[in-house]
Amino acid sequence: MIEFLANNLFYIFAFFATIGAVGLISFRHPLNSAISFILTLLSLAGFYALLSAKMLFAMQIIVYAGAIMVLILFVIMFLNVTKKDLVKEPKKNLLFIIIAITFSPILFFIIGANFASVEFIAVNENFGSIKEIGKTLFLEWVYPFELISILLLISIIGSVVIAKERN
């Protein structure tokens, strides 16, 4: 059983990431979509663990699946979205889910068949370490990092303004 898990962890994480992504875009209520997004983020953390990127794994769980998702859930609950606030959509969710469930195994088979011919490149031993992440983040990606911080701040202010207009 352990060998099966060790050999197929990529497929297990890919399956759960796909299920979470399908749930993210198919659920009508934003709270259910956010919970599905948490499943996708945790699956991505599993991919980082497979790459032995311990710091990225921890950051994915603590920062993204933890703090950012708590912030998103807080905003969703703060807006107090009810069933009457949701946009009426045609019943396409069931069709979409059937198509996704049908084509996911085909996609996994195609990806798995192509893995046999791929030559994997080993990453250096510092991949995912705090030092490498800090160097990359604050030397090469400092402006996008700050822009994302401003974008998050603007989205929080926007949700407060929308909630105030309701009252």
Beta strands, then each sheet from edge to edge (+ up, - down):
end
